[in-house]
Amino acid sequence: MKYKISPLPVRDGISPNHIWLPAGDWSSMLAFLVQRFPEIETSRWLDRMAKKEVVDEQGVVIDSQTPFRAGARLYYYRELEAECIIPFEEKIIYQDEHIVVADKPHFLPVAPSGRFLKETLLARLKRKLGIDHLVPMHRIDRETAGLVIFSTNVVTRNAYHALFREHRIVKTYQALAKFDDSRQFPFTYRSRIVEAEEFYRRQEGVGTPNAETLIDLLGIREDMALYKLMPVTGKTHQLRVHMAALGMPILNDPYYPQLTSWKGDDFTRPLQLLAREIEFTDPVTSERRYFVSDRAL
């Protein structure tokens, strides 16, 4: 598999964004960018162009007069006016020539998105390790803490991606939630998870189940319980949706079962969900790999 190399370098742990240009009759590259990204002022594009930070796939610098060219690929650095600092540190628990396994704190996103750019696990690890081509093999929610695997080798990357595509990796989570003494543990819960009205939430829908979770009880803490959750499938927010649907919403979940009004992150109330264990047979070495988070709920 070939990987496209960006003509712009990684900067402070941040890789440049890129966009393919569609067919159209824009008078210039600038005109297209202004229409495509209405939230970005023209002056900001002009500033980026003046700093030679907008280029095409050949590395040719784009300026305000560059004619529009359908099919071209533009590269540029995304910028944020201000970014919230996440006051918790990640930990690297394993590294070899193929992968890095990191232990992510609550509130830290895995990769740049929305209002987070530099304050992400990916950007932090790129800066810390000096590996510009680092890529996450999977993701966990920003609110969730725990293990995330990254590829450090473009040659073997697809082999590790296949572990997730083909469900050949075992992930075990822990969660603190309401104790339900009416249930017999362990049990398997299946449902159909679909998009909710809010693009960032999910809900259960009617139809053939597409999400499956094994749920077991690890212990009781007063009126709460510590659960072991093993997702068989990997739907967005699957564990959070399933636990809420069962009447056992995960402690401090701002999305489920009800969406709470957002007033900024409350760092004293992290979501009590931890990606604690990952186990798989290494596709390169054939060794059995087993990693455990140092964190606890």
C-alpha positions in Angstrom: 0.0 0.0 0.0 1.3 3.5 -0.9 0.9 6.4 1.4 0.7 10.0 0.1 3.5 12.2 1.5 2.4 15.7 2.2 4.5 18.5 0.6 4.1 20.5 3.9 5.9 19.2 6.9 4.4 18.3 10.3 4.5 21.4 12.4 4.5 21.2 16.2 3.0 17.8 16.0 0.2 18.8 13.6 0.0 17.4 10.1 -1.4 19.6 7.4 -5.0 19.2 6.2 -5.8 18.5 2.6 -8.7 18.8 0.3 -9.5 17.6 -3.2 -10.8 20.2 -5.6 -14.1 19.3 -7.3 -15.3 20.3 -10.7 -16.4 23.9 -10.8 -15.9 27.4 -12.3 -14.3 29.3 -9.4 -12.1 32.1 -10.6 -9.2 31.2 -8.3 -8.1 28.8 -5.6 -8.8 31.6 -3.1 -12.4 32.0 -4.3 -13.0 28.3 -3.8 -11.5 28.2 -0.3 -13.5 31.2 0.8 -16.7 29.6 -0.4 -15.8 26.1 0.9 -14.9 27.4 4.4 -17.2 30.4 5.1 -16.2 30.4 8.8 -12.6 31.3 7.8 -12.1 35.0 6.9 -10.5 35.8 3.6 -7.8 37.7 5.5 -6.7 34.5 7.2 -6.3 32.6 3.9 -4.3 35.5 2.5 -2.1 35.4 5.6 -1.5 31.7 5.2 -0.7 32.2 1.5 1.7 35.0 2.3 3.5 32.6 4.6 3.6 30.0 1.8 1.4 27.6 3.9 -1.1 26.7 1.1 0.4 24.4 -1.6 -0.8 21.9 -4.1 0.1 18.2 -4.4 3.4 19.1 -6.1 4.4 21.6 -3.4 3.7 24.6 -5.6 2.7 27.6 -3.5 -0.8 28.9 -3.9 -1.5 32.6 -3.9 -4.5 34.9 -4.3 -4.2 34.8 -8.1 -3.6 31.1 -8.6 -6.3 29.9 -11.1 -8.7 27.2 -9.9 -7.8 23.7 -11.1 -10.3 20.9 -10.6 -8.8 17.7 -9.4 -5.9 19.4 -7.6 -5.2 18.6 -4.0 -4.5 21.5 -1.7 -2.6 21.3 1.6 -2.8 23.8 4.4 -2.5 24.1 8.2 -5.6 24.2 10.2 -5.6 26.9 12.9 -7.6 27.6 16.1 -8.0 31.0 17.7 -7.7 29.4 21.2 -7.5 25.9 22.5 -8.4 24.5 25.9 -5.4 23.0 27.7 -6.0 19.4 29.0 -4.2 19.2 32.3 -3.6 15.5 32.3 -0.7 13.5 30.9 -0.6 10.5 28.6 1.8 7.6 29.2 3.6 5.4 26.7 3.5 1.8 28.0 5.0 0.1 25.0 7.0 0.9 21.8 8.7 -1.1 19.2 9.5 -0.6 15.5 5.9 -1.1 14.5 3.6 0.2 17.2 3.2 2.5 20.2 0.7 1.7 22.9 -0.4 4.8 24.8 -2.4 5.2 28.0 -4.7 8.2 27.4 -6.2 10.4 30.1 -9.8 11.4 30.3 -10.8 14.5 28.2 -7.9 14.3 25.8 -9.0 13.6 22.1 -7.1 10.9 20.2 -6.8 13.0 17.0 -7.4 16.6 15.9 -11.1 17.5 15.5 -13.4 20.4 16.2 -12.0 22.6 18.9 -8.9 20.5 19.6 -5.7 20.5 17.5 -2.5 20.5 19.6 -4.2 19.2 22.7 -4.7 15.7 21.3 -3.0 12.4 22.0 -1.7 12.1 18.4 -0.1 15.6 18.4 1.4 15.1 21.8 3.0 11.8 20.8 4.3 13.2 17.6 6.0 16.0 19.5 7.3 13.6 22.2 8.5 10.8 20.0 9.5 12.8 16.9 7.6 10.4 14.7 5.7 12.5 12.1 4.0 9.5 10.4 2.4 8.2 13.6 -1.2 7.1 12.9 -3.8 5.8 15.4 -5.1 2.3 14.6 -8.4 2.9 16.4 -10.0 5.6 18.6 -11.7 5.9 21.9 -14.0 8.8 22.9 -12.4 11.9 24.2 -14.2 11.4 27.5 -12.9 7.8 27.9 -9.5 7.0 29.3 -7.2 4.1 28.4 -5.3 2.3 25.8 -4.8 3.4 22.2 -2.5 1.7 19.6 -0.6 3.7 17.1 1.3 2.6 14.0 4.9 3.8 13.6 5.7 1.9 10.4 4.0 2.6 7.1 5.1 -0.8 5.7 3.4 -2.9 8.4 0.5 -0.5 9.1 -2.1 -2.3 7.1 -1.4 -5.5 8.9 -2.3 -3.9 12.2 -5.3 -2.1 10.6 -6.6 -5.6 9.6 -6.7 -6.7 13.3 -9.5 -4.1 13.8 -11.2 -4.6 10.4 -11.4 -8.4 11.0 -12.3 -8.2 14.7 -9.1 -10.1 15.7 -8.4 -7.9 18.7 -10.0 -8.3 22.1 -10.7 -5.1 24.0 -11.8 -5.0 27.6 -13.3 -1.9 29.3 -14.2 -1.1 32.9 -17.1 1.2 33.8 -18.7 2.5 37.0 -22.5 2.6 36.8 -25.6 2.0 38.8 -25.9 -1.5 40.3 -28.7 -3.6 39.0 -29.3 -6.6 41.3 -32.0 -8.0 39.1 -29.6 -9.2 36.4 -27.6 -12.4 36.1 -24.0 -11.8 35.1 -22.4 -12.2 32.7 -24.8 -11.6 29.8 -24.7 -10.4 26.2 -26.6 -7.3 25.0 -27.4 -6.7 21.4 -29.2 -3.8 19.7 -29.2 -1.6 16.6 -27.3 1.6 17.1 -28.1 4.5 14.7 -27.4 8.2 14.5 -29.3 10.5 16.8 -30.7 13.9 16.0 -27.5 15.5 17.3 -24.6 14.4 15.0 -22.3 13.6 17.9 -24.8 11.2 19.7 -26.1 7.8 18.9 -29.4 6.0 19.8 -31.0 2.6 19.6 -33.2 2.0 16.6 -35.5 -0.7 15.2 -34.1 -3.4 13.1 -31.4 -6.1 13.0 -28.8 -5.6 15.8 -25.5 -4.2 14.6 -23.9 -3.8 18.1 -23.0 -6.5 20.6 -21.5 -6.1 24.1 -20.6 -8.7 26.8 -21.3 -7.4 30.3 -20.0 -8.8 33.5 -20.0 -7.6 37.2 -16.6 -7.1 38.8 -17.6 -5.7 42.2 -20.0 -3.5 44.1 -19.2 0.0 45.5 -22.1 1.1 47.7 -24.9 1.8 45.2 -22.6 1.7 42.2 -21.0 -1.3 40.5 -17.8 -1.9 38.6 -18.5 -3.6 35.3 -16.4 -5.4 32.7 -17.5 -4.5 29.2 -16.3 -6.4 26.1 -17.5 -4.9 22.8 -17.8 -7.5 20.1 -18.5 -4.8 17.6 -17.2 -1.2 17.5 -20.0 1.2 17.0 -19.6 4.8 18.0 -20.5 5.3 21.7 -21.6 1.6 21.8 -20.8 1.0 25.4 -22.3 4.2 26.6 -25.5 3.7 24.6 -25.9 0.1 25.7 -25.4 0.8 29.4 -27.8 3.7 29.3 -30.4 1.5 27.5 -30.1 -1.1 30.2 -30.8 1.5 32.9 -27.2 1.5 34.1 -25.8 4.7 32.5 -22.1 5.2 33.1 -21.3 7.6 35.9 -20.7 11.2 34.8 -21.8 10.6 31.2 -22.9 14.0 29.7 -24.5 12.4 26.7 -26.5 9.4 27.9 -29.2 8.7 28.7 -29.9 12.5 28.5 -27.9 15.2 26.9 -26.8 17.7 29.5 -26.2 21.4 28.7 -22.5 21.9 28.1 -20.8 24.5 30.3 -17.3 23.5 29.6 -15.4 20.4 30.8 -15.6 19.6 34.5 -12.2 18.0 35.1 -13.4 16.8 38.5 -16.1 14.6 37.0 -14.5 12.4 34.3 -16.7 9.8 32.5 -16.1 6.6 34.5 -15.2 4.5 31.5 -11.7 3.0 30.9 -10.3 1.1 28.0 -8.3 -1.1 30.3 -7.0 -4.1 28.3 -6.1 -5.0 24.7 -5.1 -8.4 23.6 -4.1 -9.7 20.1 -1.7 -11.9 18.1 0.9 -9.6 16.6 0.5 -9.8 12.8 4.2 -9.2 12.2 5.9 -11.3 15.0 3.1 -13.8 15.7 3.6 -13.1 19.4 0.7 -12.8 21.8 0.3 -9.2 22.9 -1.4 -8.2 26.1 -1.5 -4.6 27.4 -3.1 -3.2 30.6 -3.8 0.4 31.4 -2.1 1.8 34.6 -5.3 3.8 35.3 -8.1 2.9 37.6 -11.7 4.2 38.0 
